[in-house]
């Protein structure tokens, strides 16, 4: 299993789609009626393709793939892409999750550039684009999970989330879904068509 460890730190990170939290959520996640699935339209449109333009650790992408979605994960950071590729390789070799992993493909590219390419080719446009931006006002502290601390460290250089939303709205065929903390303002202060809420999170849905 590939592992990332920050220099001069006890923080490390790996991705596992076979066991641990991924296994538990796969078995007890609530199916297509859970907020994530409903916001992406899988309850009514199981055939829709999804682009996760902020792949990160791939957790939500794996859940969507476990519910039958064909999903592309776009990750520009080479270390995170390597972890995702390693996790997918191991998952494809596991009989319990191979079918799910085969519905996932990982692209090492800047998501703005990738969406530009999709927008210029109608047969590549995803039905849904999913965005889970890092919450900018959240302070680094011991209370934040170690994996989130690593993510914050790795993604400090990435492009603004507002630019991602703007590009996503011109690229997606049917909707854009933005994951937000429940009390956070809308991304780019752009009102959503509607929202789907869970305990600590909401999904802002932009219908196109």
C-alpha positions, 0 to 999 in steps of 0.5 A: 500500500502506497503511503504519503508522509509529510517531511518532519511530521508525524502526519501520513496518508494512504487511501484504501477502497477495500477495507476500513471506512470504505467497506463500512460505508459501502455496506451500510451507507443507505443506498441511492436515497442518501443525500450525496446520491440524491444530490447527484441525481442517481435516485432518478438517473442511474445512467448519468456520468459524473466528474469529481473535479476535486477528487482528493481522497476519492471517498465520495467518488467511491460511494457514487461508484458503489451505487452504480455511477460511472465516475471520473476522478480528476486530481492535479496533485501528483502525490494525491493522484499516486495514492488514488491510482494505487488504491484503485489498482488494489481495489480492482484486484479485490473480488469484493470491490472490483466491479465498483473500482472498474466504474472509476477512472482517475485523471492526472490533470488540472480540473479547469483544463480537463473541463475545458477539454470536456466542454469542447467535445460534446461526447465527453461532457459529464452529466454531473460535475461534483465539487468538494472544495476545501473550506477556506475559513477552517483553521488548522488545529489538532481537532481536524483529522490528520488526513484533512491536515495533509490535504490542506497542506497539499492543496494550498496552491490550487486554483480558486474554488470560484473559478472551478464553479464557473467552469463547471457550470459551463461544462456539465450537461445537467447539474453541478453539485457543490458539497458545503459545510451546513452553515457555510455561504454558497460558493461564489455567493451563487444561489443554488437551484435547491439544496439537499442536507445531511447532519453536518453537510449540505449539497448545493445543486445547480440545475442547468 
